[in-house]
Amino acid sequence: MRNAEYYEALKKLAREKREFYNVNTLAFGIREAKAVFKAEKVRIDYWPLPWKIKALYMCEDGDCSVAIQKNLPDEPKLFALIHELKHHYCDRESMINEIISCGDYNANELTEIGAEMFAAEFIFPEADFADHIKSLGIVNWKESNVVHLKRNCRAKISYTYICKRLEHLGLISPGQFKSVQFKKLEEQMFGVPFYRR
């Protein structure tokens, strides 16, 4: 199977699982993800993982779990959990047989990119995101447009998610906003959130 076919199959699986679990994009967060994990009989454990690793899928003798960094902000935590859910659905046997290992991005690039695509589609499907973007009527995307989109979008998505989707849709060039510190920009535009004062 070619890479494009593999990725499309994973996006299709994500949409099927969304439908099965009645996922509402605007209401899907950590609590709802935990309910999916419970239904799938996958335990979530908080671990002090190395800083580069957000989460890790493990399964042995039918006991499946995800170790995740507790202090991750909600959007990256949600994305990491759903990324690991793809490993549960698609890569469990390969991991059990030690053919691949979760987190080894260089050795398993196809598998890991596939998990990212699955998570992105599960959390906020590309077609829905494209419709949302179209309704905004923005032609030339600026950093401030990305901040406004993030603040006004009720889906639990990060700035990284938004930029990757905009790149994929051809609305910005690859890496166009790579050096932008969006959290700082957001604070400059709207002030420091009250809970951090």
C-alpha positions, 0 to 999 in steps of 0.5 A: 500500500502506498503512503497516500493510500495508507493515510487515507485509510487511517482518516477513513478509520478515524471518521468511522470511529468518530461515528461509532462513538458519536463524537461531537467536534465542539464537545470532544475533549479529555473527558470524552477521550477517556470515555473512548479509552474506557470503552476500548479497555485501554488504561491511561496512566500518568508518567514522568516521561522524557520531555520529548515524549508526550505519550506512549502506547503499551500492550502486553498479554491483553493489558493495554495502556497509554502512559502520558505526561500529566502536565501537558496542556489540554490540546496537546494532551488530547492529540497525544491520546488520540494519536496513541488510540491509532496505535491501539487500533492498527499497530498493537500486534506489531508492537507486541511482536516488537516489529515497531515501537511507539515513539521511534519516529525515525524508524517508523515515520510512516506509522507515526505520521499515520497516527498524527493524521488519524488524530487530526481527523478524529478530533476535527475532520479535514472537510469540516475544518475546510468548511469552517475556514471557507466561512471565514473568507480569509485570503491572505493568512497572517499570524493574527488570523491564526490567533483569531481562529484559535480563540473563536474555534470551539474545537480543542485544537492547538496552534500546531494543528491549525498551521498543519491543516492550513499548510495541507489545504495550501492556504499557507506555505510549509513552515510559514509560521514556524518561528511564530510564538503564538501564545505570546502573540495571543497575549500581546493581542488579548492580554494575559489570561486571568488564571496566569496573573 
